[in-house]
């Protein structure tokens, strides 16, 4: 029987500034996952790090074990910016993240792609098992539903386009040159948004120049690609600079912008690309991602109705997730009960047939009659407890299920932890997948299923 409780920890834009998120983030997602898996009692791990969040999750033997494991990656974060999450809160939050409700730009599409990439990293690291895999799969499903069935992402607003809007509030972009540093998805979106905002020339800098050339070729204005080493020279020609790389060190310092003149720099990177001291240079204005809050509030208000629809969708899907967990709890106990009964039935049928054959040879029909009678007895005797166990799961009555497991499975441990109940206690956390119920039922003899359905 699967066991384990999910614990989560997050440092995000809802409470933390860019420096706090930067401090909480690990070197990369893979490194964070490997650190989490090194913790004693941790069986699964997941992490996601974006420009406005650093989050980590584990499946552990108990909530205390999980919290200790998360301390290894977020333990230095200030208490007022870090949020610790229990099992159900972690699952719901993951769904909200994938749906775009926790993004700085409400409903933005980029987070779903980042979420999927984080899952791939965890999967490739061997960090996902049935508990997290199921919850993450549900989160992706809801994220896709939210974007196809509601208008949560209407207008294709993104962090990149928010940066362009911020720039428009501070200077007239018509006829200006823009420098975008970084050729990833964020850099591409920023380049497109700046082009739409009226710049007449674009320069894209990247460590891999062909990637920068790809963005330069995609816009409908004069554009060129350069290497990162040439950024300092390009800054002096640009009115606006947007940085969005994934490097772990500062790319731009005071010496890079000393001769820039009037320049607006917007740093979208996490960790930051621009050293904070660069803002002290005369005529240079530096904004980090925190400055986008005022721009994104307009989008949040416009998408309020869609957000309410997504909230309702999450409630519905989350209840399905918990119901699937509950069915699995009951089906595990039911399967164990019937397996024990099958062993006893098989032994007693063999004994009865042996005794009957000592009195004379039995026909095939007589053997079938004995076996059918035994099947009927087991089915009728276990039908009431089968219904009781399923009702216990629906009512979150783990004590009844645990008692059944202890009665019929000698190896069942009473200290197993798992899915959090609504009353705060912990129960076993199985796979939350409708297909699990089907697999469990296949382990139950057909005569049992028939007797249960007949009552």
Residue, then its C-alpha position, 0 to 999 in steps of 0.5 A: x500500500x503506497x504511503x507518504x505525505x506531501x509537504x511543500x515550501x514556497x517563496x514567491x512574489x505574493x510575499x517575497x521580493x526578487x532578492x528573497x526569491x533569488x536567495x531561496x532558489x537553488x543553483x538549478x531545479x535538478x540540484x534542488x531535487x537531488x538535495x531533497x532526495x538526499x533527505x532521510x525518509x524522502x521518497x519523491x521530490x519536485x521543484x519549480x523555479x521561475x522569475x517569481x517563485x522558488x518552490x519545493x515539494x517532497x513525499x516523506x514518511x511523515x510531515x515532520x520528516x518532510x519539513x526537515x527535508x525542505x529546510x535543506x533548500x529553503x531553511x535560510x529564507x525569512x519566516x515572513x516570506x516562506x510559506x510551508x504547505x501540508x498535503x492538501x494545500x500542496x496539491x491545491x497550490x500546484x494546481x493553481x500554479x499550473x492554471x496561472x492563478x498564482x502568476x504575477x501576470x494572472x493566467x499567463x501561458x508561460x508558467x504551464x510550459x515551465x511547469x511541464x519542463x520542471x516535471x520532466x526534470x524531476x521525472x528524468x532524475x527519478x524523483x517522481x513516484x505515484x504520489x507526486x506524479x498523480x498530483x502533477x498530472x492533475x495540475x497539468x490537466x487543469x492548467x490546460x482546461x483553464x486555458x481552453x475553456x475560459x478566457x484566463x489568458x485572453x490577450x496573451x499577456x506575459x512577463x515579457x509584454x508586461x515589461x514592454x508596458x512598463x517601458x511605455x509608461x516611462x518613455x516613448x518607444x517610437x523610433x527607439x532601439x531596444x536591446x534584449x539580452x537572452x534568447x529564451x522564451x522570455x527574451x522572445x516574448x519581450x522582443x515581440x512586445x517591444x516591436x509591437x510597442x513601436x521600437x524601430x530597431x532591435x538587438x538580441x544578445x545571447x551566449x549562443x548567437x544562432x539562438x539570438x539570430x532566430x529571434x532577430x529573424x522573427x520580428x518585422x523590424x531591422x534586427x541583429x544578433x550579437x554575442x554576450x561579450x558585445x553587450x556593453x557596446x550595444x547598451x550605449x545605442x539602446x534606449x531600453x534594455x531588457x535582460x532575461x537570461x538564466x545565468x547564475x552571475x550578474x551580467x551587467x554592472x556599473x562599468x557596463x552602463x557608465x557611458x550608456x546615457x539615458x537608458x531604461x533597464x528592466x531585469x526579468x531574470x531570476x537570479x538577476x542579471x543586473x547588479x543592484x549598484x548599476x541603478x546608481x549610475x546617472x541617467x540609468x533607471x533599473x527595474x527588476x521584476x517587482x516593478x511589474x506589479x503595477x502593470x499586471x494589476x490591470x490584467x488581473x482586474x480584466x481577468x477577474x471573471x475568468x479567474x472565478x471560473x478557473x477557481x470553480x474548475x479547480x474546486x471540482x477537479x480537486x474534489x475528484x483528486x481526493x475522491x480518487x485517493x479515497x477510492x484507492x484507500x478503500x480498494x487497497x483494503x478491499x483487495x487485501x481482505x479478499x486476498x486473505x479470504x481467497x487463501x482461506x477459501x482455496x485451502x478449505x476447498x482443497x481439504x473438502x474435495x480431498x475428503x470427498x474423493x476419499x469417499x469416492x471419485x468426484x465428477x467435474x460438475x461436483x467439483x464446480x459445485x463445491x467451488x461455487x458454494x465456497x465463492x458464494x459464501x466468501x462473496x456474501x460474507x465480505x459484501x457488507x464489509x466491502x460496502x463499509x470500507x468504501x463508505x469509510x473512504x468517502x467519510x475520511x474514516x481512516x481508522x476503519x480502513x486501517x483496522x481492516x488492513x491490520x486484520x488482513x495484512x500482517x505486514x501492515x504498519x500502523x505508522x504509515x503516513x499519507x494523504x492529509x484529511x480535512x480534520x488535519x490527521x494523516x492517512x495513507x496517500x495512494x495514487x489519485x488516478x481513476x485507473x487505479x480503482x480499475x486495477x485494484x478491482x481486477x485483483x478482486x474475484x469476479x464473484x465478489x464484484x457481482x455479490x457487491x453489485x447485487x446488494 
